[in-house]
């Protein structure tokens, strides 16, 4: 049982995470390229989004892992043998609940503590990209302005901007003077001051002009350090600008101490939404058994499809209930836990039918209807119709 559940569980989790990451990766590459940031930021942003994807993927992986394990046991008649020697469904659910309890603890840690902080760091990276705080973004062949007085242009960039060549710099001084620099090569170096970087130039010429000079001064150098002040930007806000960035203990505290009733409703709604989502995982083994044991001689995968649809639909209902609770029209406790109790009642009823009713099938009628519809569609396919005519 451990082996049968592990393979589909972790396969589903990895595939779901990869699909979600690939979808977001394309948008992040486009966003980072538009803002002129380094490509390495994309991987940091994706790493901060991974806890959010795991919070969605773990319940689906758990459901499919247990469902496919019982479906395989039923398809090979091993389930009939186990039932024949006196093993009840409650006994067979012991191993699935070991998985469930472990994953409930993992998911609680993710949605309660890891995901809020990762979400904050993701928003911070977006802010730094927009404000240029990740460093000077230099585009090849274009004039880049640093503030109102400095202009820089480069001809070539190598090693992700660490080696630059064909450099021109013009700087207007406060007293009315200016200087211009051309250099063969250059590179940016950090300093102890986070608002200033050093542009180290190699093999170049500096031309300085000022009102008191009769003619500009010309200096040829083999190495010259040019300080570049970075544009000042506002500091990013503290964590907690959104409810998604609060941990569960923080939400519980703010639900009682927030200064306004609107804020209390909002934080309480987010708190109950996360707790309900985690508590739902305790029902998934019962749902998986009810949907994973098909009627005899049935080959359709309706149970798998129906299980995913039920879980996703219930998740969307919870999101709508949380949004409704934030408005203060309904107490968040009622808005989120009443749907949970209804969903729990449905799942328990389905499990009772399969486990304690002889020959009971909670989706037997749907299986038969789905099988007939599939057979009717198959018979009307062009290739099937020609074979029937030849016969």
C-alpha positions in Angstrom: 0.0 0.0 0.0 2.8 2.4 0.8 4.4 1.8 -2.6 1.1 2.0 -4.5 0.3 5.4 -3.0 3.8 6.9 -3.2 4.3 6.7 -6.9 1.2 8.5 -8.1 1.3 10.9 -5.1 4.8 12.3 -5.8 4.4 12.0 -9.6 1.3 14.2 -9.4 2.9 16.6 -7.1 6.0 17.1 -9.3 4.0 17.3 -12.5 1.5 19.8 -11.1 4.3 22.0 -9.6 6.3 21.9 -12.9 3.2 22.9 -15.0 2.4 25.8 -12.7 6.1 26.9 -12.6 6.4 26.7 -16.4 3.3 28.8 -16.8 4.6 31.5 -14.4 8.2 31.3 -15.7 7.2 32.7 -19.1 5.5 35.7 -17.5 8.4 36.3 -15.1 10.9 36.2 -17.9 8.9 38.8 -19.8 8.5 41.0 -16.7 12.2 40.8 -15.8 13.2 41.6 -19.4 10.9 44.6 -19.5 12.3 45.9 -16.2 15.9 45.3 -17.4 16.8 43.0 -14.5 19.2 40.0 -14.5 17.9 36.6 -15.4 18.9 35.2 -12.1 16.1 37.1 -10.4 13.6 34.8 -12.2 14.8 31.8 -10.3 14.6 33.6 -7.0 11.1 34.7 -7.7 10.1 31.2 -8.7 11.6 29.8 -5.5 9.4 32.2 -3.5 6.3 31.0 -5.5 7.0 27.3 -4.9 5.4 27.2 -1.4 2.2 28.6 -2.9 2.2 25.9 -5.6 2.9 23.2 -3.0 -0.1 24.4 -0.9 -2.3 23.7 -3.9 -0.6 20.6 -5.2 -0.2 18.5 -2.0 -4.0 17.9 -1.6 -4.5 17.0 -5.2 -1.5 14.6 -5.1 -2.7 13.0 -1.9 -6.2 12.4 -3.4 -4.9 11.0 -6.6 -2.3 8.8 -4.9 -4.8 7.1 -2.6 -7.5 6.9 -5.3 -5.2 5.3 -7.9 -3.9 2.9 -5.4 -7.4 1.6 -4.5 -8.4 1.6 -8.1 -5.4 -0.6 -9.0 -6.2 -3.0 -6.1 -9.9 -3.2 -7.3 -8.8 -3.7 -10.9 -6.6 -6.7 -10.1 -9.2 -8.2 -7.7 -6.7 -7.9 -4.8 -9.2 -5.7 -3.0 -11.7 -8.6 -3.1 -9.2 -10.9 -1.6 -8.3 -8.5 1.2 -12.0 -7.9 1.9 -12.6 -11.7 1.8 -10.0 -12.4 4.5 -11.8 -9.9 6.8 -10.0 -6.6 6.2 -12.4 -3.7 6.4 -12.1 -0.4 4.5 -11.3 1.2 7.9 -8.3 -1.2 8.3 -7.2 -0.6 4.7 -7.2 3.2 5.3 -4.6 3.0 8.1 -1.6 3.5 5.7 -3.4 6.2 3.7 -4.0 8.1 6.9 -0.3 7.8 7.8 0.4 9.7 4.6 -2.4 12.1 5.3 -1.3 13.1 8.8 2.3 13.6 7.6 1.2 15.8 4.6 -1.3 17.7 6.8 1.6 18.7 9.1 3.8 19.7 6.0 0.9 21.6 4.4 0.1 23.4 7.7 3.7 24.5 8.0 3.7 25.7 4.4 0.5 27.7 4.3 0.8 28.8 7.9 4.4 30.0 8.1 6.5 29.5 4.9 4.1 30.7 2.2 3.3 34.1 3.9 7.0 35.0 4.1 7.8 33.7 0.7 5.0 35.8 -0.7 6.5 38.9 0.9 9.9 38.2 -0.5 8.4 37.8 -4.0 6.7 41.1 -3.8 9.9 42.7 -2.5 11.8 41.4 -5.6 9.1 42.8 -7.9 9.5 46.2 -6.1 13.3 46.1 -6.4 13.1 45.3 -10.1 10.8 48.3 -10.7 12.9 50.7 -8.7 16.3 49.5 -10.0 17.5 48.6 -6.6 19.0 45.4 -7.9 21.8 47.4 -9.6 22.4 49.4 -12.6 20.7 48.0 -15.7 22.8 49.0 -18.7 21.5 48.4 -22.2 24.0 48.0 -24.9 24.1 50.7 -27.6 21.8 53.0 -25.7 22.3 56.1 -23.5 21.5 55.3 -19.9 20.9 58.2 -17.5 21.8 58.1 -13.8 19.8 60.9 -12.2 19.9 64.3 -14.0 23.6 64.7 -14.4 25.2 61.5 -15.6 24.9 59.7 -18.9 26.5 56.3 -19.8 26.8 54.4 -23.0 28.5 51.0 -23.8 29.2 49.1 -27.0 29.6 45.6 -25.7 28.6 43.6 -22.7 29.9 40.1 -21.7 29.4 37.7 -18.8 26.0 39.1 -17.9 27.2 42.6 -17.6 30.4 41.9 -15.6 32.7 42.9 -18.4 31.9 46.0 -20.5 33.8 47.6 -23.4 33.5 50.6 -25.6 32.6 52.9 -22.8 31.5 56.6 -22.9 30.6 58.6 -19.7 29.5 62.2 -19.4 29.0 63.9 -16.0 27.7 67.5 -15.3 29.1 68.9 -12.0 27.2 71.2 -9.7 29.5 74.2 -10.2 28.8 74.3 -13.9 31.7 72.1 -15.0 31.6 68.7 -16.7 33.9 65.8 -17.7 33.7 63.2 -20.3 35.4 59.8 -20.2 36.0 57.2 -22.9 37.6 53.8 -22.0 38.4 50.5 -23.6 37.0 48.3 -20.8 35.2 48.7 -17.5 33.4 46.8 -14.7 31.1 47.7 -11.8 32.3 47.0 -8.3 30.4 47.2 -5.0 31.3 49.5 -2.1 30.4 49.7 1.5 27.8 52.4 0.7 24.7 50.6 -0.8 23.8 53.8 -2.7 27.1 54.1 -4.5 29.0 51.7 -6.9 32.5 52.1 -8.4 32.9 52.0 -12.2 36.5 50.8 -12.7 37.7 52.0 -16.2 40.8 50.7 -18.1 42.8 52.3 -20.8 40.9 55.5 -21.4 40.9 59.3 -21.7 39.2 61.9 -19.4 38.3 65.4 -20.6 37.4 67.9 -17.9 35.9 71.3 -18.5 35.0 74.1 -16.1 34.2 77.8 -16.3 37.6 78.7 -14.8 39.5 76.6 -17.4 40.7 78.4 -20.5 41.0 75.0 -22.3 39.7 71.6 -21.2 42.1 69.4 -19.4 42.9 66.0 -20.9 44.1 63.0 -18.9 45.1 59.7 -20.3 44.9 56.8 -17.8 45.5 53.1 -17.6 43.0 52.6 -14.6 40.5 55.0 -13.1 37.8 54.5 -10.5 34.6 56.5 -11.2 32.0 56.6 -8.4 28.4 56.4 -9.6 25.6 57.4 -7.2 22.6 55.1 -7.6 19.2 56.7 -7.7 17.5 56.9 -4.3 14.4 54.8 -4.0 11.8 54.4 -1.3 12.2 51.5 1.1 9.9 48.5 0.6 7.0 48.3 3.0 7.1 46.1 6.1 5.7 42.5 5.9 2.0 42.5 6.4 0.8 44.9 3.8 -1.6 42.1 2.7 -3.3 39.3 4.7 -1.5 36.8 2.5 1.8 37.8 4.2 0.7 37.1 7.8 1.4 33.8 9.5 -1.4 31.9 11.2 -0.5 33.1 14.7 -0.4 36.7 13.4 -3.8 36.3 11.8 -5.3 34.8 14.9 -4.0 37.8 17.0 -5.0 40.4 14.5 -8.5 38.9 14.2 -9.0 40.0 17.9 -6.9 43.2 18.1 -7.2 44.9 14.7 -8.3 48.5 15.1 -11.3 48.3 12.7 -14.0 45.8 12.3 -13.3 45.6 8.6 -9.7 44.6 9.3 -10.8 42.0 11.9 -13.2 40.4 9.4 -10.5 40.4 6.7 -7.9 38.7 8.9 -10.4 36.2 10.4 -11.6 35.2 7.0 -8.0 34.5 5.8 -7.3 32.6 9.0 -10.3 30.3 8.7 -9.7 29.9 4.9 -6.2 28.4 5.6 -7.4 26.2 8.4 -10.3 24.8 6.4 -8.1 24.1 3.5 -5.8 22.0 5.7 -8.6 20.3 7.6 -10.1 19.2 4.2 -7.1 17.0 3.7 -8.4 14.7 6.5 -11.4 13.9 4.3 -9.5 13.0 1.2 -8.8 9.3 2.0 -12.5 8.7 2.5 -13.3 10.5 -0.8 -10.5 8.6 -2.6 -11.8 5.2 -1.6 -15.4 6.1 -2.5 -14.3 7.3 -6.0 -11.4 4.8 -6.5 -13.4 1.5 -6.3 -15.3 1.3 -9.6 -18.3 -1.0 -10.2 -17.5 -4.5 -11.5 -16.5 -4.7 -15.2 -16.2 -0.9 -15.4 -13.2 0.5 -17.2 -14.0 4.2 -17.2 -11.9 6.7 -15.2 -14.9 8.7 -14.1 -13.9 8.5 -10.4 -10.5 10.1 -11.1 -12.1 13.0 -13.1 -14.9 13.5 -10.5 -12.4 13.5 -7.6 -10.3 16.3 -9.1 -13.5 18.3 -10.1 -14.9 18.0 -6.6 -11.7 19.1 -4.9 -11.1 22.1 -7.2 -14.8 23.1 -7.0 -14.7 23.0 -3.2 -11.5 25.1 -3.2 -13.2 27.7 -5.4 -16.2 27.7 -3.1 -13.9 28.4 -0.1 -12.3 31.3 -2.0 -15.7 32.8 -2.7 -16.7 32.3 0.9 -13.5 33.9 2.2 -14.1 36.9 -0.1 -17.7 37.1 1.2 -16.5 36.9 4.8 -14.0 39.8 4.2 -16.9 42.1 3.3 -18.4 41.6 6.7 -21.8 40.4 5.4 -21.4 37.0 7.0 -19.3 35.9 9.9 -16.1 34.3 8.4 -16.6 31.4 10.8 -20.0 30.5 9.3 -19.0 31.4 5.8 -16.2 28.9 5.7 -17.1 26.1 8.1 -20.7 25.5 6.9 -19.5 24.6 3.4 -16.8 22.4 5.1 -19.4 20.5 7.1 -21.6 20.0 4.0 -18.6 18.7 2.1 -17.7 16.4 5.0 -21.2 15.1 5.2 -21.2 14.3 1.5 -17.8 12.5 1.7 -18.8 10.5 4.8 -22.0 9.4 3.1 -20.2 8.3 0.0 -17.7 6.3 2.1 -20.5 4.7 4.1 -22.2 3.5 0.9 -19.0 1.9 -0.5 -17.9 0.5 2.9 -21.0 -0.7 4.7 -23.7 -1.2 2.0 -23.3 -4.6 0.3 -22.7 -3.9 -3.4 -23.0 -0.1 -2.7 -21.6 2.3 -5.3 -22.0 6.0 -4.6 -21.3 6.9 -8.2 -22.6 3.6 -9.8 -25.4 5.4 -11.7 -22.9 8.0 -13.0 -20.5 5.3 -14.0 -23.2 3.4 -16.0 -24.4 6.6 -17.7 -20.9 7.7 -18.5 -20.1 4.2 -20.0 -23.2 4.3 -22.2 -22.4 7.8 -23.4 -18.8 6.9 -24.2 -19.9 3.7 -26.1 -22.5 5.7 -28.1 -19.9 8.3 -29.1 -17.3 5.5 -30.0 -19.8 3.7 -32.2 -20.4 6.9 -34.2 -16.8 7.6 -34.9 -15.9 7.4 -38.6 -13.5 4.5 -38.3 -15.9 2.4 -36.2 -18.8 3.0 -38.5 -16.8 1.6 -41.5 -15.7 -1.4 -39.5 -19.3 -2.1 -38.6 -20.4 -1.8 -42.2 -17.8 -4.3 -43.4 -18.8 -6.7 -40.7 
